[in-house]
Amino acid sequence: MSLMIHNTLTRQKEVFQPLDDKRVTMYVCGPTVYNLIHIGNARPVVVFDMLFRVLRKQYPNVVYARNVTDVDDKINQAAKDNGEAIAEVAGRFVSAYHEDIAALNTLPPTVEPFATDHISEMIDMMSTLIELGHAYAAEGHVLFHVPSMADYGKLSGRNQEDMIAGARVEVAPYKRDAADFVLWKPSTEDLPGWDSPWGRGRPGWHLECSSMIEKHLGETIDIHGGGQDLIFPHHENEIAQSQCAHGGKEYVKYWMHNGYITIDNAKMSKSEGNFFTLRDILAQAPGEAVRYALLNGHYRKPLDWSEGTLEQSKSALDRLYKALELAADVTVSDGVEMPEAVMAALEDDLNTPLALSELHALATALNSAAELPEKSQLKAQLLVAGQFMGLLTENAAEWFKWSANSDGLSDADIDALIEQRQTARKDRDFARADEIRDELKAQGILLEDTAGGTKWLRE
């Protein structure tokens, strides 16, 4: 089956046909590093990680770029509020971002461009836009002149009045048109700034992505992804800049956007007290459970996050890991292919909910299989498919030891108490053995005595 992608630009699902099947290009908007990312920011990271995995299976060279915005007014404000240097704030939250998304078993992108490393490319693009009549300089600013592009608004489908309202643009006296947007703005001495033909200043957000894409991927790319909130104005403005700078040449073949995350069916908002950082959530469940939850809804649809979301995802993974644990003695051979049903689901516009249901069907079949060859095949298929999706990467026994309570007993403490219990049983001190079992149970540790020894898991 060919890979099908829903293209935001055409509003329909299309067969993916790359510009060059020897080099597939994909760009996804990354973080603005002024704070820890929230669960909504994590969704596109996981969604497009999944797409990256599918593309790599089908094409020999996939160049995946995910940028870091390290110059932005939000970073400047965070530095001011914290009494820190701007570069210190950006550096700290870049590190936190990498740490948090690594817990979700995401693959690193092929290239991770930083905005501040591409100022010269941005200046070059602005100079070209001015020369071609699509941009102009005014009072230390450079602005894109929206009326110079006849089909501006084709991605979002908005009319100009809606676009002005949606972009919350500043109607400044130096603008030729109310819809014109900033490519470059002046910087005071206390703000980051670079020398340019229009004075010391810093880039606008939209310009950064256009310049980084041109440098690392080319003038036209295969796929551009991001959250639904970026369609307008960010991606609309990227199209304007890049297409007009390159003589009307197509900028992106396939636009993909993931839906919002809501919290108990309400918009996530700090003011409403329902704002959760990814780090907060990772303290409550293993990273794989968070990843499972993010894949358990179709990427284009809204995903509601409630109190039971993590518990349900952890329970679903428990079932898959239990099937592997019950088949722990079954050896698997190398070279087992990806199950066709799982791959077909992923190739159908990343239907990850269906792919996950196929994992559970494999687990059910594994649990009921009687013959060793069949069990070996099913176990191998479950592992191959799960790990392809960034799941089932842990040893089953270790998976069941996970605990959100970092202040409780450590693994070493538990193992030591189990050893004491075994000694007590050998000495026929059953009262002490029961006492240790009860002590562990009070700490949320359940014991299971098997022929191969005592196993434990956390409730």
N, C-alpha and C positions, 0 to 999 in steps of 0.2 A: 504494500500500500504506500502511496506517496504521502509525504507530509502535507497536511492541510493547515492553513493558518487563517484566522479571521483578521482581515486587514481593516483597520479603523478608517483608512482613507476611502476605501470603496464600499465599506459597510457590508462586506460579505466574506464568506469563507472561500479561500482560493488555494489551488495547488501551489506549493512553494517551488519556485524555479529560480535558483540563484543566478546572479550575473555571471559568475564563474564557478563551476562546480569543483574547481581545484583550490579555490580560496573564498570561503563564505565569510561575510562580514556582519557583525552584530554589535550594536552600541546600546547600552542601557544607562540611563541617568542614575548616578550614584548619590552619595550623601553630601549634604552641606554640613561641615563638621564643626558645629557649635554646641552640640549636646549629644547625649546618648540617643540612639535611634529607638523609635517606638515600634510597636508590633505592626502598624501600618507600613512603616518603612521596610520592614523585614519581608513583607509579602512579595514585592517585585524581585528582591534578591533571590528568594527560593523559586519563584515562578520561572525567571529567566536562567537560573542555574539548571532547572529541569530542561528547558529548551536547549541550552548549551550541550547538555548530555545527549539529547536526541540528535542534534546536528552532528556532533562528533562521531556518532555511530554511523552516520550516513555519508559523511564527507571527510576527505583526508586532512584538510586544513581549515579549521574554523578560528577566525580571529575575533575574539570577544573582548570589547573594550567597555569598561565601566569606570566612569570618571570620579574624581573627588573635587568638589567645589571647596577650595580653601581660601577664597577671597570673597567676602559677602558681608553685607551690613549686619546680618544676625551674628556673625562671628565677631565683628567689631563691637557690637553691643555686649555680647557675652564677656569679652575681654575687659570692657569697661566696668561691667557689673562685678566681675570677680577680681578686679585689680591685677590682671595678668597681661602679659604680652600677647598680641594677637596670634603670633606664630605658635606660642605655647598652648593656647586654647585649641587651635587647629590640630597641632601634633598630638595632643592628649586624646582628642576625640577620634582622630583617625585610628589610633592604636586600639581604642575601645571598640570602634566599629569592626575592625578586623577580628578582634577577640570574640565579639558577640556572634558575628555571622559564621565564624569557624565552628561554633557549637552547633550550627544547623547543618553541618556536613556539606557546606557549599564549596564548590571547586573555585580556585582562584581564577580571575579572568586572565586572558592572554596578555592584556596590557591594562594598566591602571593609571591613566594620565591625570596629573594634577593641574588645575587651572593656572596656577602661578608660574608654571613652567612653559606656558604657551602665550605669553603676552605679545611677543613679536609676531606670532601668527595672527593674533587678533588685530593688531595694528595694521598688518598687511591686508586683512580682509576688509577692514573699515576703509582703508585708502582706496581699495578697488570699488567698494560700494559708492563712495563719494564720486569717484571718477566716472562711474556709469550712471550717475544721477539718482541712485536709490537711497542715498544718505547725505547728510549735510552736517556741518559744524556750526555750533551756536553757543556762545558764552561758555566755552570750555567743555561743552558736551558734544557728543556725536550722536545723531538720532537717525533711525531708519524712517524713511518717508513712506508710510503705508500706501497712500494712493498711487505710488509709482509701480505697484504690483497689482495687475488687473485681477488675479484670482486669489488674492489674499483672503484667508478664511476658509479655504476648501477642506482643511482637515477637520475643523470643529463644526463647520456648517453654520456659523453665526453671521448675522448681518453686522454692519459697522456699529450701529447703536449698541447692540448687545455686547460687541467686542470691547468697546470703550468702557462700558460698565463692568464687564467681567474682568478686565485687566486692571481695574482700579488705577488707570493712568493719571498722572499729574498733568493738568491742563496748564502748562507753563507758558509765559509770554513768548519764549524763544521757540516754541513749537510752530511749525507750519500747519500741522493738522493735529487735532486732538488725539487721534489714534496713534500718532508717531511714538515709537518706543526708543528707549535709551540703549545705545551701544557702548558708550563711554561717558563717564562723569568725572568731574574734577574732585581731587582729594585735598583736604587740608593737611597740615603738617602732622597731625596726630593720627592720620589714617594711612593705610597702605596706599602706595602710589607708584607709578612708573612714568618716566618721561615719554612723551608722545608728540607728534606734530601739533596737537591741540592743547598742549600743556600737561602738567603732572596730573595723573588721574588713575582710574581703575575701571575694569570692564563691567559691563552689564552681564547679568546671569545668562541670558540667552546666547550671547555671542560666544561664550566659553565653549559650549558644546559643539557649535558649528565649526569652530577652529580646531578643536581636538579631533573631531571626526575627519576633517579634511587631511590633517597631518598623518593620522595613524591608520585610517581605513580607506580614504579616497573621497572623491567628489560625489560619488553615488554609492550607497551601501545597500545591502540586502534587507536588514531588519533593524528597526529602531524600537526599543521598548521603554516602558516606564509606567508609572501609575496613571490612572484615569484623570487625576487632578492636573496632570501636566499637559493634557491635550491643548488647552488654552489657558494662558497665552504662551507658555514656554515652547511647546513643539510647533505651534503655528508660527511663532517668530523665528525658530530655527529654520523652517522651510523658507521663509522670506529671505533671510540673510544668505543662506547657502545657495538657493536657487538663483537669486538675483546676482550673486557674486560670480556665478559660473554660467552666465548667459542663458538662464532658464533651464539648465540641465536638471534632470530628475535628481532629487536629493535622497529619497528613501523609497524602496520598492514596497516594503511591507511594514506598516505601523502596527504595533501590538501594545495594548494597554490593559492592565489588570484593574479589577474593581476595588472599591473601597472596603475597609474593615470597619464594621460598626461594633459598638459595645452594648450588648443587651438591646439591640435594634435602635440605638441612638448614636449620633455622630460622636466620635472620640474627641474629647476636648479637655484641656487642663482646667478650664473654668467650671466644667461640670463634674470634675473629680473622677472621671472615668478614663484617664490617660495612663497607659501602661508602657513603660519602656521594655524593650526586649530583654534587658538584663533582669528586670523585675520578674518577668515570666520565666526566664531560665533558672531562677532560684526556686521555682515551684515544680518544675518537671524537667526531664532530660531533654537535650536539644532535639533528639529524634522525635520526641512527642510533639514539640512545637512545629517541627518540619511537617510531620504527618498532618497536624491540624491545618496548616497552611495549604497543603496539597489536597485536603479532603473536600474542598469546594472548587468548582470550576473557576479558573483564574479570571474570567471576564465578568463573573457575577459577584455581587456583594458577599462578603463573608462576615457573618455575625459571630462575635467572640463573647462568650458568656462564662459564667462561673464553672459550668460543667465541661467546657471545651477541652481543657487539658486532661481532665480525668477520663473523658471518653477516648481521647487520642491515646493516652497511656494504656488504657484497657485494651484498645484495639491492637496496639503493638505487643502487649502482654500475650495476647492470643497467638500472634505470629511467632513470638519468641518461645512460647510454650511448645508449639509444634516442633520447633527446632530442638528444644531441650529434650523432648520425648524421643527424638531421633538422634540423640547425641552420639550413639554408638554406630550409627550408619555412616559409612564412608561414602564420599562422593567423588566422581571422576572429573578430571579437567575437561574443558572444551564444551561444556553444556551451553547450548544456544539460549538466547533470550526467548522466553515464551511468546509465541506469536500474538496471543490475545492481549498481553500486557503492552507489547510494542504497538499493536494496532490502536489501542486506546490512546496512547501517547501521541501517535501520529495524527490522530483526529483532533487537531487544535488543542493539544495538551489536555486530553480528558483524564486528568489525574484521579478524580473520584472513581471512574470506571477501572483504571489501572489498579487502584488500591483494592477494589472489590475482587479483582482477579488474583491478587496476592492472597486474599482470604480463601478463595476457592482452592488455591494450591495447598494452603495450610489444612483445609478440610480434607482434601484428598490424601495428603500425607498422613494425617491422623488415622485415616481408615484403611490405608494400604496395608496389605498383609504380606506380600512378597517382597523380599529384599531388593531385587533389581528395580521394582517400581518405586519403593521408598527412596532408594538412592537417587533416582531420576527426579522425583518430585522435590526432594530436599534440595538438590542442586538447582533446580529451576526456581524455587522459592528464594534461595540465596542470591542467585544471579539477578533476578528481577528486583528483589528488595534493595540490593546494593546499588543497582543501576539507578534506582530512585532516591538514593542517599539514605536508605533505611537498612535495618538488620546488619549493622556494621559491628556490633558488639558481640562478645561471647554471651550466650543466653544466661549462664549462671551469674555473670557480672551485671547483666541488665536488671535482674530481679533484686539486686542489692542497692539500687539507686535510692537515695533518700534526700528529701528537701531539707531535712533537719541537720544542718552542719554542726550543731552543738551537741548532737547525740553521740552514740557509740561509733567509733571508727571501725572500719573493716577489721583492723588488727585486734581491736578490743573484743569484737564479736568472736573472731577465730580463737582468741585466747580463752574466752569463756566456754566455747564449745569443746575445746581441748580439756578444760577442767571438768566439764560434764562427762566426757568420755572416760576420764580417769576415775571419776566418782562411780560411774556405772561398773567399771571393771572391778572396783573395790566393793561393789555391791552396796554403795552408799546411795541408795535410790532417793532418799529424802533430799540429799544435796543436789543430785541430778535434777530432780523436779524443781528445786529452788532456783537453779540456774535457768531452767527453761522458763519459769514464771518471770524471772528477772528480765530475761531477754524479751519476753512477750510484752511486758510492761513498757519496754523501750521500742515497741513496734517491730520486733524481730521475730519472725515465725520460723520454726525448725521443722525439717522433714527428714526423718531417719529412713535411709534407703540401704540396700545391700552394698552400695558403693561408698557408704559413709553418710554423715549428716550434712544436709544442705540447708541454707538459710536464705530468707528473702525479707525485704522490708515491706511492711504493710503500706 
